[in-house]
């Protein structure tokens, strides 16, 4: 949590966090495109845009939960909630 709290306030931490986030966005973009290329996922919004939105959503959602913000998801529901959004965003339907 210390990293989360200091991320917006120091240039060094912002740079490190930006590089870390970029790696996840790149990985997610490649994964989405791979799924589209094998016809397992529909070609909807650009893969990179979707990857950026999903990763930033994760960051904000987890920050809110771990900072105990009033309107946040309960810790025991974060993974299921985010996984549902990711799967339905990438594949178009909820898993069976």
C-alpha positions, 0 to 999 in steps of 0.5 A: 500500500505504501507504493500506492500512496506515494505513486502520485506524489514523487516523480521517481515513483510516477516514472517507475509506476508508469513503466510498470503499467506500460508493461501490463498494458502491452502484455494485455494488448498482445493477449487480446489481439492473440485471442482475436486473431484465433477468433476466440474474441470479437474484434470490437474496440481497438485492443490497445484502447481496451487494454488501457481501460481495463488496466486503469480500471484495475488500478483505480478499483484496487486503490479505492478498496485498499484505501477503504474509500466509502464507495469501493468493492469489498476485498473478497469481491475484487477479483471476481468483479474485475475478472467478470468485467475483463472476460465480458469486455474481451470475449463479449460474454460471461464465462459459463 
